[in-house]
Amino acid sequence: MEQSGTSALLQGAVQDIASDVVSALRGGDHVRMSGTMAADDIEGGLALAAVRVLGADLLLPHVLFPTPPAPEVLAVFRRTVEAFPLRPDAAPTVRWSHWAMRRTLLRLDTPLNGPPGMAADPEPDAGWLDDAPWQTLTHQLAVLTPLALPGEDCAVALAARRRPVDVARGFVRAVRRRDWQQAAGAGRWLTLLDGVPDTLGLETGLDFVELMGGTDPRVALQVQAARVVRAAGALV
Amino acid sequence: MTDTRLMHTVGVRALEWLWAHRDGFRLETDVDPEVGFLERFKPVGELALICRVLFREGVAGSRQAELARKLLDHTWRHTLDGGRMLVRGQRIEPMSPIPFEVYLPYKELGYSEPEVERATVLYHRLESWSALELDPTRRLGLAAFQRRFGLTPRPPEAALVAPTWLARRPEPWTVGGHIAYDVTHTVFHLTDWGEHPEALPPDIADYLATWLPVWIDDWLDLKRWDLLGELLVIDACLPRPTLDERAWEGFAAAQQADGAMPAVRGMPEGEPDEVFDMIYHPTLVAAFASVLATSRALSELTHAAP
């Protein structure tokens, strides 16, 4: 199916920003948003939409490394959170993605619409994950990779922690189907979980995913995040 | 868990198709020896193996058991000419294990051709036979057959497990169609075609319990019924079979009204013999998976009973 012009543009913008995040993760540097930031008003809207797609992972390098984000990047992130308020009928993954963005903002910026020190938003419900078959569980977790962080103890992370074998199965399924983005996302989660079967071969699996799908910056982002997380875990 | 009747019915229908198409089990007696007279023995041997499983498990209905017996009689008397065709095969290609492999299940079911046995005992003494360069899985199978025949396998069976793909328990995401067939056949041989699930080494059983659900899920969605059927057999060989409902429902739905099971997606088109050659195997596998899964489901019921 041919993509509409808008969605192709959006996809391109998401890829550009993902590339910037990958560079920052590799270099331990600031996220620069080099291509997308130099945009006029219309493309500015595109940039916000692209940041919304990528979610809190835009600022992942600044969560994983103790470096503050560049003010202009943080400003775009804040504007994105404001520009896409949560709708009452939003799907659970959208609620969690939004929650993750607001939480990241709270960590790295002054709180939204409130005095400093404002409490974080209450967590959305994550019960749907406990009832999900392993295929669905992995798919949903791969959409929620901004929550795959060391020390994360939100309800989604706890649900993943309860089902390491199921997430590992989902990784295998995604690789078999050549869904590299899902495989990389599942792999990032797996680096955080105890009880992953040794026979999975996670480390070589992530290298394989990168080899096969790494030209997509969104895949590279997840693989690189997994490496950073793994290295952080090795240091602990 | 899947409805036992659904699993059982798949096998009943498969046997009906095999009986109705029994003339498809045919040898090509006038084939050029260079092409290979033995090529067409494989379906006959597989049929005998599956029928033996069916008698062994004792869960076949009377109609199914009758058809299995008639199929064995038919193929022994007509296709194999009372075993003479196996003798002929051994004379054309003495070092091929195929005539022996086809013969064994017939022998276990009471059929006999002394000349095949005499040749087998002789070949077993040859260095050449034990040195044949077979795939590790095939070599393991041949050793198991030698044991069942009453010979001491050369090389010993225990030494033949380690070289198989499955024994190494490799990365499960590397499994493709060819590797998957190696996996299923290793399990067939290790368990004597499902007779001894407990003979599966615990580390292999654990490995399969973890990853088999992924492979079943995948090949179900790909509609690769032949391989899915073999994977469902493997499931029934595990200490705790899942008898996966979604997989069995998909498998049963792929079966045609006359009992034929296509290998991939839908039914192929072509001359009757061509179609037979393409679908006899998945249909046999359907019978095999059905009888083992039914047997395991009934055992679970027995164990669950107060």
Interface residues (C-beta under 8 A of the other chain):
Chain A: W134 Q135 V165 A168 R169 F171 V172 R173 V175 R176 R177 P197 T199 L200 G201 T204 G205 F208
Chain B: R169 P170 E171 P172 W173 V175 Y207 T210 W211 P213 V214 D217 D218
